[in-house]
Amino acid sequence: MDKNGYAFIIMMKGMKSLMRDLVLSVKGSFEEKREYSMRDYKVNGITVKRQLYPSDEKERYFHIYYNERKQTSERENVEEKIDRMSLFLREHQGMKLNLGNEFRRYFDLIFYHESQDDEKFMYGRERYEVIDEEIALCGYFVIITSEKMNAADALDLYKSRDASEKLFREDKTFLGNRTMHCQSNEALHAKIFIEFVALIIRNRIHFLLKEQMLKTHRKENYMTVPAAIRELEKIEIVWQTDGEYYRDYAVTATQKSILKAFGLSEINVGKQAVDINEDLRSSHMKEA
Protein backbone atom coordinates (compact mmCIF):
# COMPACT_ATOMS: atom_id res chain seq x y z
CA MET A 1 0.00 0.00 0.00
CA ASP A 2 2.87 2.38 0.76
CA LYS A 3 4.52 1.67 -2.58
CA ASN A 4 1.30 2.41 -4.45
CA GLY A 5 0.60 5.60 -2.53
CA TYR A 6 -2.41 4.37 -0.55
CA ALA A 7 -3.14 5.67 2.93
CA PHE A 8 -4.99 3.29 5.24
CA ILE A 9 -7.02 3.14 8.41
CA ILE A 10 -7.54 -0.05 10.44
CA MET A 11 -9.72 -0.66 13.49
CA MET A 12 -8.76 -3.34 15.99
CA LYS A 13 -10.36 -4.41 19.26
CA GLY A 14 -8.29 -4.03 22.41
CA MET A 15 -8.43 -7.77 23.12
CA LYS A 16 -6.55 -8.71 19.94
CA SER A 17 -3.16 -10.16 20.81
CA LEU A 18 -1.38 -7.60 18.60
CA MET A 19 -2.85 -4.77 20.65
CA ARG A 20 -2.51 -6.18 24.17
CA ASP A 21 0.97 -4.85 24.93
CA LEU A 22 0.18 -1.49 23.32
CA VAL A 23 -3.00 -0.97 25.34
CA LEU A 24 -1.37 -2.11 28.57
CA SER A 25 1.56 0.27 28.00
CA VAL A 26 -0.74 3.32 28.11
CA LYS A 27 -3.44 1.96 30.42
CA GLY A 28 -4.14 4.35 33.27
CA SER A 29 -2.51 7.37 31.59
CA PHE A 30 -5.47 8.89 29.75
CA GLU A 31 -8.82 7.28 30.66
CA GLU A 32 -9.73 9.73 33.45
CA LYS A 33 -8.12 12.89 32.06
CA ARG A 34 -10.20 15.68 30.58
CA GLU A 35 -7.55 16.64 28.00
CA TYR A 36 -8.03 13.26 26.28
CA SER A 37 -11.83 13.40 26.34
CA MET A 38 -13.83 13.36 23.09
CA ARG A 39 -17.28 14.46 24.14
CA ASP A 40 -18.91 13.85 20.76
CA TYR A 41 -18.22 10.14 21.01
CA LYS A 42 -18.12 9.76 24.82
CA VAL A 43 -14.62 8.25 24.73
CA ASN A 44 -11.09 9.14 25.77
CA GLY A 45 -8.24 8.67 23.32
CA ILE A 46 -4.46 8.93 23.02
CA THR A 47 -2.03 8.53 20.12
CA VAL A 48 1.36 6.77 20.06
CA LYS A 49 3.78 5.89 17.26
CA ARG A 50 4.84 2.29 16.68
CA GLN A 51 5.77 -0.10 13.90
CA LEU A 52 2.84 -2.22 12.78
CA TYR A 53 5.04 -5.32 12.46
CA PRO A 54 8.79 -5.94 13.07
CA SER A 55 9.92 -5.40 9.46
CA ASP A 56 7.68 -2.38 8.88
CA GLU A 57 9.74 0.41 7.32
CA LYS A 58 7.60 3.21 8.79
CA GLU A 59 6.16 4.07 12.13
CA ARG A 60 2.36 4.10 12.16
CA TYR A 61 -0.01 6.08 14.33
CA PHE A 62 -1.84 3.98 16.91
CA HIS A 63 -4.87 5.69 18.42
CA ILE A 64 -6.01 3.96 21.62
CA TYR A 65 -9.52 4.67 22.91
CA TYR A 66 -11.38 3.84 26.09
CA ASN A 67 -15.15 3.82 26.44
CA GLU A 68 -16.54 3.34 29.95
CA ARG A 69 -19.91 2.06 28.73
CA LYS A 70 -18.16 -0.34 26.38
CA GLN A 71 -16.03 -1.53 29.28
CA THR A 72 -19.10 -2.37 31.37
CA SER A 73 -20.76 -4.23 28.50
CA GLU A 74 -17.66 -6.18 27.46
CA ARG A 75 -16.79 -7.12 31.04
CA GLU A 76 -20.31 -8.49 31.56
CA ASN A 77 -19.94 -10.56 28.37
CA VAL A 78 -16.65 -12.02 29.63
CA GLU A 79 -18.11 -12.82 33.04
CA GLU A 80 -21.17 -14.47 31.50
CA LYS A 81 -18.98 -16.53 29.17
CA ILE A 82 -16.87 -17.82 32.07
CA ASP A 83 -20.02 -18.57 34.09
CA ARG A 84 -21.49 -20.63 31.22
CA MET A 85 -18.27 -22.55 30.75
CA SER A 86 -17.94 -23.18 34.49
CA LEU A 87 -21.52 -24.48 34.67
CA PHE A 88 -20.89 -26.78 31.72
CA LEU A 89 -17.82 -28.24 33.41
CA ARG A 90 -19.65 -28.86 36.68
CA GLU A 91 -22.49 -30.62 34.87
CA HIS A 92 -20.05 -32.96 33.10
CA GLN A 93 -17.85 -33.98 36.01
CA GLY A 94 -17.06 -37.69 36.00
CA MET A 95 -17.74 -38.05 32.26
CA LYS A 96 -15.51 -38.70 29.29
CA LEU A 97 -15.19 -35.25 27.81
CA ASN A 98 -13.31 -33.77 24.87
CA LEU A 99 -12.74 -30.06 25.55
CA GLY A 100 -11.39 -27.56 23.05
CA ASN A 101 -8.80 -24.80 23.35
CA GLU A 102 -11.40 -22.25 24.56
CA PHE A 103 -11.85 -24.19 27.82
CA ARG A 104 -8.13 -24.78 28.20
CA ARG A 105 -7.49 -21.06 27.84
CA TYR A 106 -9.65 -20.14 30.84
CA PHE A 107 -9.43 -23.30 32.99
CA ASP A 108 -6.83 -25.70 34.27
CA LEU A 109 -8.56 -28.99 33.45
CA ILE A 110 -8.02 -31.99 35.70
CA PHE A 111 -8.67 -35.50 34.36
CA TYR A 112 -8.67 -38.96 35.90
CA HIS A 113 -6.27 -41.21 33.96
CA GLU A 114 -5.77 -38.56 31.27
CA SER A 115 -5.11 -39.92 27.75
CA GLN A 116 -6.05 -43.44 28.83
CA ASP A 117 -9.09 -45.49 27.83
CA ASP A 118 -10.88 -44.86 31.12
CA GLU A 119 -10.17 -41.10 31.09
CA LYS A 120 -12.78 -39.00 32.91
CA PHE A 121 -13.06 -35.28 33.48
CA MET A 122 -12.80 -34.39 37.17
CA TYR A 123 -13.00 -30.60 37.53
CA GLY A 124 -11.83 -27.28 36.11
CA ARG A 125 -9.98 -24.58 38.00
CA GLU A 126 -10.35 -21.03 36.71
CA ARG A 127 -7.16 -19.40 35.45
CA TYR A 128 -7.65 -16.08 37.20
CA GLU A 129 -4.60 -14.39 35.68
CA VAL A 130 -5.89 -15.01 32.12
CA ILE A 131 -9.44 -13.89 32.95
CA ASP A 132 -8.20 -10.80 34.80
CA GLU A 133 -6.02 -9.84 31.83
CA GLU A 134 -8.99 -10.07 29.48
CA ILE A 135 -11.17 -8.01 31.83
CA ALA A 136 -8.41 -5.40 32.03
CA LEU A 137 -8.64 -4.92 28.26
CA CYS A 138 -12.41 -4.47 28.17
CA GLY A 139 -13.58 -1.12 26.82
CA TYR A 140 -10.52 -0.47 24.66
CA PHE A 141 -10.27 -0.34 20.90
CA VAL A 142 -7.50 0.82 18.58
CA ILE A 143 -7.46 2.62 15.25
CA ILE A 144 -4.27 2.51 13.19
CA THR A 145 -3.57 5.15 10.53
CA SER A 146 -0.73 5.48 8.08
CA GLU A 147 -1.06 9.27 8.02
CA LYS A 148 -0.21 11.57 10.93
CA MET A 149 -3.31 12.74 12.81
CA ASN A 150 -4.58 12.98 16.37
CA ALA A 151 -6.96 10.55 18.02
CA ALA A 152 -10.03 12.75 17.45
CA ASP A 153 -9.35 13.12 13.71
CA ALA A 154 -8.74 9.39 13.36
CA LEU A 155 -12.06 8.57 15.03
CA ASP A 156 -13.90 11.12 12.85
CA LEU A 157 -12.32 9.56 9.77
CA TYR A 158 -13.28 6.05 10.83
CA LYS A 159 -16.83 7.13 11.62
CA SER A 160 -17.11 8.78 8.20
CA ARG A 161 -16.14 5.44 6.63
CA ASP A 162 -18.99 3.89 8.56
CA ALA A 163 -21.29 6.64 7.29
CA SER A 164 -20.21 5.90 3.70
CA GLU A 165 -21.14 2.25 4.11
CA LYS A 166 -24.52 3.27 5.50
CA LEU A 167 -24.99 5.59 2.52
CA PHE A 168 -24.59 2.73 0.07
CA ARG A 169 -27.00 0.65 2.14
CA GLU A 170 -29.50 3.48 1.99
CA ASP A 171 -28.96 3.65 -1.76
CA LYS A 172 -30.26 0.11 -1.99
CA THR A 173 -33.04 0.62 0.55
CA PHE A 174 -34.45 4.07 -0.22
CA LEU A 175 -33.29 4.90 -3.75
CA GLY A 176 -34.22 1.57 -5.28
CA ASN A 177 -30.76 0.35 -6.22
CA ARG A 178 -31.42 -3.15 -4.90
CA THR A 179 -33.48 -3.86 -8.02
CA MET A 180 -32.89 -1.70 -11.08
CA HIS A 181 -36.09 -2.19 -13.16
CA CYS A 182 -34.38 -0.81 -16.26
CA GLN A 183 -35.07 -1.81 -19.86
CA SER A 184 -31.77 -0.69 -21.38
CA ASN A 185 -28.14 0.01 -20.50
CA GLU A 186 -28.70 3.72 -21.14
CA ALA A 187 -31.53 3.84 -18.58
CA LEU A 188 -29.41 1.85 -16.11
CA HIS A 189 -26.47 4.27 -16.45
CA ALA A 190 -28.77 7.27 -16.05
CA LYS A 191 -30.40 5.83 -12.92
CA ILE A 192 -27.08 5.00 -11.27
CA PHE A 193 -25.75 8.48 -12.11
CA ILE A 194 -28.78 10.16 -10.54
CA GLU A 195 -28.51 7.96 -7.44
CA PHE A 196 -24.86 8.87 -6.96
CA VAL A 197 -25.66 12.57 -7.29
CA ALA A 198 -28.44 12.09 -4.70
CA LEU A 199 -25.99 10.36 -2.34
CA ILE A 200 -23.47 13.17 -2.72
CA ILE A 201 -26.15 15.74 -1.86
CA ARG A 202 -27.40 13.62 1.03
CA ASN A 203 -23.87 13.28 2.42
CA ARG A 204 -23.31 17.03 2.16
CA ILE A 205 -26.56 17.70 4.04
CA HIS A 206 -25.51 15.19 6.73
CA PHE A 207 -22.17 16.90 7.41
CA LEU A 208 -23.62 20.42 7.37
CA LEU A 209 -26.24 19.41 9.93
CA LYS A 210 -23.55 17.71 12.03
CA GLU A 211 -21.36 20.83 11.95
CA GLN A 212 -24.31 22.98 13.03
CA MET A 213 -24.97 20.72 16.02
CA LEU A 214 -21.30 20.97 17.01
CA LYS A 215 -21.51 24.76 16.85
CA THR A 216 -24.64 24.95 18.99
CA HIS A 217 -23.61 22.08 21.32
CA ARG A 218 -27.13 20.69 20.98
CA LYS A 219 -28.34 17.45 19.43
CA GLU A 220 -31.86 18.04 18.19
CA ASN A 221 -33.89 15.15 16.78
CA TYR A 222 -34.81 17.24 13.72
CA MET A 223 -31.14 17.62 12.72
CA THR A 224 -30.97 14.29 10.88
CA VAL A 225 -31.23 14.21 7.10
CA PRO A 226 -34.71 12.60 6.86
CA ALA A 227 -36.15 14.77 9.65
CA ALA A 228 -34.64 17.97 8.23
CA ILE A 229 -36.03 17.27 4.76
CA ARG A 230 -39.49 16.53 6.17
CA GLU A 231 -39.41 19.79 8.10
CA LEU A 232 -38.25 21.89 5.13
CA GLU A 233 -40.92 20.31 2.90
CA LYS A 234 -43.49 22.13 5.05
CA ILE A 235 -42.35 25.44 3.52
CA GLU A 236 -44.86 25.98 0.71
CA ILE A 237 -46.27 28.72 -1.48
CA VAL A 238 -49.97 28.72 -2.33
CA TRP A 239 -52.09 30.55 -4.90
CA GLN A 240 -54.12 33.43 -3.53
CA THR A 241 -57.26 35.12 -4.87
CA ASP A 242 -55.25 38.00 -6.35
CA GLY A 243 -53.55 35.55 -8.68
CA GLU A 244 -50.23 35.68 -6.86
CA TYR A 245 -48.34 32.95 -4.96
CA TYR A 246 -47.33 33.58 -1.37
CA ARG A 247 -45.82 31.57 1.45
CA ASP A 248 -48.50 29.66 3.31
CA TYR A 249 -46.88 30.10 6.75
CA ALA A 250 -43.98 31.97 8.29
CA VAL A 251 -40.70 30.11 8.69
CA THR A 252 -40.65 28.35 12.07
CA ALA A 253 -37.81 28.42 14.60
CA THR A 254 -37.03 24.78 13.77
CA GLN A 255 -36.84 25.54 10.05
CA LYS A 256 -34.61 28.55 10.74
CA SER A 257 -32.23 26.34 12.72
CA ILE A 258 -32.02 23.84 9.84
CA LEU A 259 -31.59 26.57 7.22
CA LYS A 260 -28.76 28.08 9.26
CA ALA A 261 -26.77 24.88 8.78
CA PHE A 262 -26.79 25.60 5.03
CA GLY A 263 -25.92 29.28 5.41
CA LEU A 264 -29.50 30.32 4.63
CA SER A 265 -32.11 32.37 6.44
CA GLU A 266 -35.75 33.42 6.24
CA ILE A 267 -34.70 36.17 3.82
CA ASN A 268 -33.46 33.56 1.34
CA VAL A 269 -36.75 31.69 1.62
CA GLY A 270 -38.69 34.89 0.98
CA LYS A 271 -36.58 35.77 -2.06
CA GLN A 272 -37.00 32.25 -3.46
CA ALA A 273 -40.77 32.51 -3.01
CA VAL A 274 -40.80 35.82 -4.91
CA ASP A 275 -38.69 34.36 -7.73
CA ILE A 276 -40.97 31.33 -8.08
CA ASN A 277 -44.01 33.61 -8.13
CA GLU A 278 -42.44 35.66 -10.93
CA ASP A 279 -41.66 32.52 -12.93
CA LEU A 280 -45.22 31.24 -12.53
CA ARG A 281 -46.69 34.62 -13.49
CA SER A 282 -44.54 34.75 -16.63
CA SER A 283 -45.55 31.19 -17.51
CA HIS A 284 -49.26 32.04 -17.11
CA MET A 285 -48.89 35.16 -19.28
CA LYS A 286 -47.28 33.14 -22.07
CA GLU A 287 -50.04 30.55 -21.92
CA ALA A 288 -52.68 33.30 -22.10
N, C-alpha and C positions, 0 to 999 in steps of 0.2 A: 504493500500500500504506500509506503514511503517513496519507493522508487517511481511509482506512477503518479505521485503527487496527490494522493487521497488523504484527507484528514479523517479521523475516526473518533467515535464515542462508543464506549462499552459500559454496560451496567452489570455489576456483579453483587450478589448477596454477601453479607458479612460472614456467613457461615462457610463459604467456599474456602477450601484449604489454601488456595493462592492468597486469599485476603486475610487469613487469620493473623499472621504475624504483623501485617500492616495495621490492622484495626487495633490489635493489642498494644502496639507501639505508641499509639496516640490516645488510647482509652483513658478517660479521666482528665484530659487536657482541654476539652472544648465543649463538652455536653451541657454544662451548667453555666456557661459564660455568655453574657448578652452580646458581646462583640461577634460571636459566631452564629447568632440566631438569624434565621430566615423566616420572618413572620408570615410571609405569603404561603409557605408550605408547611409551617409548624415543625421545622426541623432545625438542627444545628449542624454546621458543616465546616470542615477544615481541609486544606489542600497541602499535599506533600509531593515531592518529586522522587521518583524511583524508576528503575528499569523494569519493564514488563516481564522480561525473562532474562536469564543470565547472559545470553549473547546479543541482547538488544543493543543496537548502536546508539540509541538516543534515550534520554530520560523522559518518561511520560509524566503526566499530571494526574495524580490519584486524589480524588475528592471523596473524603469519608464523611458520611452523614449519620446522624443519630436521631431517631424519632421515638419519643417516649411512648406514644400510643402503640406504635409498631412493636416496641419492646414488650409491652404488656401482652399483646396478642400472640407474639411469637413464643414468649416464655410459656404461656398457657398451653400452646400447641405442643411444646416439648414435654411439659409435665404430663399432659394427657397421653401422649405417645408412650412415655415410660410407664405410666399407670396401666395402660392396656397391655403392654408387653409383660409387665410384672404379673398381672392377673392371669394371662395366658400361661405363664410358667408355673404358677401355683396350681392351676387346674390340671396340668399335665405332669405333675410330680409322680415318679414311679413308673412312667411309661417310656417306651422306646420312642425317641424323639429326634428328628433331624432338624436342627436349627441353623438358620443362615447367618451371614455375616452381620446383619443388622442387630440380632440379639447378642452376638459376640462382641459387638462394639460397645454396648451399654451394660453388659452383664458378664461377670465371671461365672461360667457355667460348670457345675459340678456333676459328674456322671459316675454311676456305679459300673465298674468293669468297662471303662471307656474303650471303644474300638474292638470290643469282644462281642461274641454272639449274644450274650445275655445282658448287653449294655442297657442301662436304664437312666433316665434323667432324674437327678436328685433335687437340686434347687439352683437358683440363680442369685448371685450377690451383685447388687448394683455397683457399677464402677463410678463412684461419685466424682472423681477428678475429671472424667470424660464428660459427664452430664453437666457439671458446674462450668466447664469450659464452653460448652455449647450455649448454656444459659447466658454466660457472660457476653456472648456475641449477638444476642437477640437485640433487635432494634437497629442494627447497623446495616448500611448498604453502601456500595462504592461505585462511583462513576469514574471511568478512565478516559482521558482525552489526549489526543496527540498534540493539540494546540494549547498554548498557554492561556489560561483563564482562571478566574477564581471559582470557588465552590458554588456561589449563587448563579453565575453565568452558565456553568456546566449543567446545573439542575434545570435552569430555564431552557437550555438547548435540548436537553433530554426530554423535557415535558413537551416541547414543540414537536419533537419527533413523534411522540405519542398522539399529539393533536393531529398531525398529518395522517397517521394511520386511521384515526377516527374519521377524518375527512373523506378518505377513500371508502370507508365503510358506509358513511352517509350518502356518498355518491351512488352506491348500490341500493341503499334503502329508500332514500327520498327522491333522488333524481332519476330513478328507473334504469340504472346501468346494470342491474342484475340480469335483466332480459331486455334485449335491444329493440325487438319489434320493428326492424328495418327491412325494406324490400330491396335495397341496393347498397353497394359500397359507398356511393356518394352520400346517401342519407345517413349511413352509419358514421362516416367521417364527420359530417356536419353535426350530428347529435353529440358525439364524443367531444368535439371542439367546444360546443356550447356548454356542455357539462363542466369542462375544465375551466372555462371562463367563469362559470357560476361558482366553482370551488375557490377560485382565486379571489373573487369578490367576497365570498362568505368568510374566507380566512382573514381578509383585510378587516372586515367588520368585527370579527372575533378579537383581533389584537387591538383595534381602536377602543372597543368597549373595555377590554382588560386594562389598557393604559389609563382610561378614565377612572376606573375603580381604584387603581393604585394612587392616582392623584387625589381622589376624594377620601381615600381610606375607608370606603364603604362598599360592601358587597350586596347590591340590590338584586332581587330575583328577576327584575325586568332587564338586567344588563347581560343577558345571554342572547345569542343571535336569534333563535326562534321567537323569544319573548319581545325583543326589541323590534323585530319586523312586524309582529302582530300589533304592537302598540303604535308604530308609525303608520300602519295601514288605516288607522282610525282617522288620520288627517285627510279630509275629503273636501272637495268643492261641489256645490250643488247649484242647479239652475234656479234663478229667482224670477219673479213675475215681471221684472223690468228687462228680462232677456239677457241678463248678465249672470256670470258664475262667481260665487263667493264661497269663502270657507264656511263650512257648516258650523264648526265650533272653534273657539280659541285654542291655542296650543296649550296643553296641560303642563304642569310642573314635571311630570314623568317624561313626557315627550321632549321637553326642553333639555332635561338631563341627558337623554339619549342623543339628541342632536348635537349637544356640546362635544360629545366624543368624536364627532366627525367635523368639528370646527364650524358648525352651523348654528343658527339661532332662529328665533321667531321671525326676524326680519327677512331671512332667506326664504322661509316658508311663504311669507306674504308676497314677496317678489315673484316666486314661482307661481303662486296662484294667479297673480296679475298677468304673467306671461302666458299661462295656459288659457286664461279668459280671452286674451287678445288673439291667440291662435284659433280658438273656437269661433270667435266673432268673425275673423277673416274667412274661415272655412264656410260659415253660414252665409256670408255675403256673396262668396263665389257661387255657392249652390243656388242662391236666389237669382 
